[in-house]
Amino acid sequence: SESNPWVHLASDVIATSVASTIPLFCLDSENKTDEKQLKAIEKKLLQPNLHQTGYELVYATAYNLALYGTAFWHIVKNKKGEIHSIYNIPPQTMVAFPYYDSQNIIHIAYIQDLYGTPETLNNENVFLENEIVPFVMPNQNNIMFGKSAFFPLLREIATDLNATNAIAKFLEQGLVGGSIFRMEGADVDVIERNKQWIRE
């Protein structure tokens, strides 16, 4: 959960490191570097959209990958088919929707579920494969959504968060701490002298 400070801190460290050093590779059909396309991508990533810099886009992508195991870019193209803008979409709002085309080939559409119920395919919140770039961490149980890097620690994280919330509730309700002294073999006089000393 992002509400856990250690999870947020770890995700922030990873995202900051990735966004500060962006290695870009662009290969053609023969696995050779496509210099022309690479320069076009580098130029676009300097200002991917009107609201984010390239650093902010890559930071959000790496942060989501670490926290959720999945990140999405929405690719907006102009009438010529050229990339006009790239937007980061929060992965927790996305729902995968597999479907078959007329040739019985499976495809995946992504539906942005903002209100807790999936939208219909006629809605503008639906993105087809050529509009979305998914980034997915390895997940043996789901090829469409990745597994967070913190998944093995979820139980410990949840326990820590529950303990923190429980202590906070005690303090909010006016918890008053105290001390207990145990004196083995002390007689009545010694106990009374110690009680008087504590009071003073």
C-alpha positions in Angstrom: 0.0 0.0 0.0 1.2 3.5 -0.8 0.0 4.6 2.7 2.9 2.7 4.2 5.8 5.1 4.5 8.5 2.5 3.9 6.8 1.3 0.7 6.5 4.8 -0.5 10.1 5.6 0.3 11.4 2.5 -1.5 9.2 3.2 -4.6 10.4 6.8 -4.6 14.1 5.8 -4.4 13.6 3.4 -7.4 11.6 5.9 -9.4 14.1 8.7 -8.8 17.0 6.6 -9.9 15.3 5.4 -13.1 14.1 8.8 -14.0 17.5 10.3 -13.6 19.2 7.9 -16.0 17.0 6.9 -18.9 18.7 4.4 -21.2 17.0 4.4 -24.6 17.3 1.7 -27.2 15.4 1.6 -30.5 15.9 -1.4 -32.8 14.6 -2.1 -36.3 13.4 -5.4 -37.7 17.0 -6.6 -38.1 17.8 -5.8 -34.4 20.0 -2.8 -35.5 19.8 0.6 -33.9 17.2 2.8 -35.6 18.9 6.2 -35.1 16.1 8.2 -36.8 13.4 6.7 -34.6 15.6 6.9 -31.5 16.1 10.6 -32.0 12.3 11.1 -32.4 11.6 9.2 -29.2 14.3 11.2 -27.3 12.8 14.5 -28.5 9.3 13.4 -27.5 10.3 12.3 -24.1 11.8 15.8 -23.3 8.2 17.1 -23.3 5.8 14.0 -23.6 2.6 16.1 -23.0 1.5 19.5 -21.9 1.4 18.6 -18.2 4.5 16.6 -17.6 8.2 16.7 -18.4 10.1 13.5 -19.5 11.4 13.1 -15.9 8.0 13.2 -14.4 6.6 10.7 -16.9 9.4 8.2 -16.3 9.3 8.8 -12.6 5.6 8.0 -12.5 6.1 4.9 -14.7 8.9 3.5 -12.5 7.0 4.3 -9.3 3.9 2.5 -10.5 6.0 -0.5 -11.6 7.6 -0.8 -8.2 4.3 -0.3 -6.3 1.8 -2.0 -8.5 3.9 -4.2 -10.8 2.3 -2.5 -13.8 2.4 0.9 -15.5 0.7 2.3 -18.6 1.4 4.9 -21.3 -1.4 6.3 -23.3 -0.1 7.1 -26.8 -1.9 9.9 -28.6 -1.3 10.2 -32.4 -2.1 13.0 -34.8 -3.9 12.5 -38.2 -0.6 11.5 -39.8 -0.1 8.7 -37.4 2.8 10.4 -35.6 3.0 10.4 -31.8 1.6 13.7 -30.5 1.6 13.0 -26.7 2.4 10.3 -24.1 0.4 10.2 -20.9 0.9 8.1 -17.8 -2.3 6.3 -16.7 -2.6 5.1 -13.0 -2.6 1.3 -13.2 -5.0 0.8 -10.4 -7.7 2.4 -12.6 -7.2 0.0 -15.5 -9.1 -3.2 -16.3 -7.9 -5.6 -19.0 -10.6 -6.8 -21.5 -9.5 -9.7 -23.8 -11.5 -10.1 -27.1 -11.3 -11.9 -30.4 -11.3 -10.3 -33.8 -13.0 -11.6 -37.0 -10.0 -13.9 -37.6 -10.3 -15.4 -34.1 -7.1 -13.7 -33.0 -7.1 -12.6 -29.3 -6.5 -8.9 -28.5 -6.5 -6.9 -25.3 -8.4 -3.7 -24.7 -7.9 -1.7 -21.5 -10.8 0.0 -19.8 -10.2 2.8 -17.4 -12.5 2.1 -14.5 -12.7 5.4 -12.6 -15.9 4.7 -10.7 -15.7 1.1 -9.6 -17.7 -0.3 -12.5 -16.1 -1.1 -15.9 -17.2 1.2 -18.8 -18.7 -0.1 -22.0 -16.6 -0.4 -25.2 -18.4 2.7 -26.7 -16.9 4.8 -23.9 -13.9 7.1 -24.4 -12.2 5.4 -21.4 -11.5 2.4 -23.5 -8.0 2.0 -25.0 -7.1 -0.4 -27.8 -3.7 -2.1 -28.2 -2.2 0.5 -30.5 -3.1 3.3 -27.9 -1.5 1.7 -24.9 2.1 0.7 -23.9 1.9 -1.6 -20.9 5.0 -2.1 -18.7 4.6 -5.3 -16.7 6.7 -6.9 -14.0 7.0 -10.8 -14.1 3.8 -12.5 -12.8 3.2 -16.2 -13.3 -0.5 -15.9 -12.6 -1.4 -13.0 -14.9 0.3 -11.9 -18.1 -1.7 -8.7 -18.3 -0.9 -7.3 -14.9 2.5 -7.6 -13.1 3.4 -8.4 -9.5 4.7 -5.6 -7.3 8.4 -5.8 -6.2 7.0 -5.7 -2.6 4.6 -8.6 -3.0 6.7 -11.0 -0.8 6.6 -8.4 2.0 2.9 -7.7 1.9 2.1 -9.6 5.1 4.8 -7.9 7.1 3.8 -4.5 5.6 0.1 -5.1 6.5 1.1 -6.2 10.1 3.2 -3.2 10.6 0.5 -0.9 9.3 -2.2 -2.5 11.5 0.1 -2.2 14.6 0.7 1.5 13.8 -3.0 2.2 13.4 -3.8 0.3 16.7 -1.3 2.4 18.7 -2.6 5.6 17.0 -6.2 4.8 18.1 -5.0 4.1 21.7 -3.3 7.5 21.8 -6.3 9.2 20.3 -8.5 7.8 23.1 -6.2 9.2 25.8 -4.0 6.2 26.6 -2.0 6.8 29.8 1.1 4.7 30.2 2.4 3.3 33.5 5.1 1.2 35.1 5.1 -2.0 37.2 7.8 -2.7 39.7 8.4 -6.2 40.9 10.5 -6.8 44.0 11.4 -10.4 44.8 11.7 -11.2 48.5 11.0 -7.7 49.8 9.3 -7.4 53.2 6.4 -5.0 53.9 8.7 -2.2 55.2 10.9 -2.2 52.1 7.8 -2.1 49.9 6.3 0.9 51.7 9.6 2.8 51.6 9.9 2.2 47.9 6.3 3.3 47.3 7.0 6.5 49.3 10.1 7.2 47.2 8.2 6.8 44.0 5.5 9.2 45.1 8.1 11.9 46.0 
